[in-house]
């Protein structure tokens, strides 16, 4: 269901999906390099196929890492890397409804009251480090 919602549905005719356009452009660019002129239908099929294959490879790599029984820190790093890589494959869906705007003071209060856990700090730091390395 998630794969259909994030990978297939945005590509159906009549849907505006700016979050998948960069992926399809990269696939189309790679096909142009090897001399394959893609129609819109083949571009959509190639985009869906490559995104599903990439997700399958990502899942297999994660399963291989976790099956070796890594330490807690290694597992947290694998989890953070999985979240980061998955966000590159299928970005989050846009929110459908606007939430009620909070004042800056209310937002600071909410952030201050959130519990700080090791996994949150580690996951956030890992995500930021991987984003820096991506550039």
C-alpha positions in Angstrom: 0.0 0.0 0.0 2.8 2.4 0.9 4.7 1.7 -2.3 1.5 2.2 -4.4 0.7 5.4 -2.6 4.3 6.9 -2.8 5.5 5.5 -6.1 2.6 4.6 -8.4 -0.2 7.0 -7.6 1.7 10.3 -8.0 2.5 9.2 -11.6 -1.1 8.6 -12.7 -2.4 11.1 -15.3 -4.0 14.2 -14.0 -2.0 14.2 -10.7 0.4 17.0 -9.8 3.4 15.4 -8.2 6.5 17.6 -8.0 8.2 15.3 -5.5 8.7 12.5 -8.1 9.8 14.8 -11.0 13.5 14.8 -10.0 13.6 11.0 -9.9 12.0 10.6 -13.3 14.3 13.3 -14.7 17.4 11.4 -13.4 16.1 8.2 -14.9 15.3 9.9 -18.2 18.8 11.5 -18.2 20.5 8.1 -17.7 18.4 6.7 -20.5 19.5 9.6 -22.8 23.1 8.8 -22.0 22.8 5.3 -23.4 20.8 6.6 -26.4 17.2 5.6 -25.4 14.7 8.2 -26.3 11.9 7.8 -23.8 8.2 8.5 -24.3 6.2 9.8 -21.3 4.7 6.3 -20.8 8.1 4.5 -20.8 9.5 7.3 -18.6 6.8 6.6 -16.1 7.3 2.8 -16.3 11.1 3.2 -15.9 10.6 5.6 -12.9 8.3 3.2 -11.1 10.5 0.2 -11.9 13.8 1.8 -10.7 12.2 3.3 -7.6 10.8 -0.1 -6.6 14.1 -1.9 -7.4 16.0 0.7 -5.4 13.6 0.2 -2.4 14.0 -3.6 -2.6 17.8 -3.3 -2.7 17.7 -0.9 0.3 15.5 -3.3 2.2 17.9 -6.2 1.4 20.9 -4.2 2.5 19.2 -3.3 5.8 18.2 -6.9 6.4 21.8 -8.0 5.8 23.1 -5.5 8.3 20.5 -6.3 10.9 20.9 -10.1 10.5 24.5 -9.8 11.7 23.3 -8.6 15.1 25.1 -5.3 15.3 25.6 -3.3 18.5 22.9 -0.8 19.7 24.9 2.0 18.1 25.3 0.1 14.8 21.6 -0.7 14.7 20.7 3.0 15.4 23.1 4.0 12.6 21.5 1.5 10.2 18.0 2.8 11.2 19.0 6.4 10.6 20.7 5.5 7.2 17.6 3.6 6.2 15.3 6.6 7.0 17.7 8.9 5.1 17.9 6.7 2.0 14.2 6.1 2.0 13.6 9.8 2.1 15.7 10.1 -1.1 13.8 7.3 -2.8 10.2 8.4 -1.9 10.0 11.8 -0.2 7.3 12.4 2.3 3.8 13.1 1.0 2.7 16.8 1.3 0.4 17.5 4.2 -3.2 17.8 3.0 -4.5 20.2 5.7 -2.9 23.2 7.2 -2.5 22.8 10.9 -3.4 25.6 13.3 -0.5 28.0 13.4 1.1 28.3 16.8 2.8 31.3 18.2 6.7 31.2 18.4 6.5 30.9 22.2 4.1 27.9 22.0 6.4 26.2 19.5 9.5 26.8 21.7 7.6 25.5 24.7 6.6 22.3 22.8 10.2 21.7 21.7 11.5 22.3 25.2 9.0 19.8 26.7 9.9 17.0 24.3 11.9 14.3 26.0 15.5 14.0 24.7 16.4 10.4 24.1 19.7 8.9 22.8 18.0 7.5 19.7 16.5 11.0 18.8 19.9 12.7 19.2 21.8 10.0 17.4 19.2 9.8 14.6 19.2 13.5 14.1 23.0 13.8 14.1 23.3 10.9 11.7 20.8 12.4 9.3 22.5 15.8 9.4 25.9 14.1 8.8 24.6 12.1 5.9 23.1 15.3 4.4 26.4 17.1 4.7 28.2 14.1 3.0 25.6 14.1 0.2 26.7 17.6 -0.9 
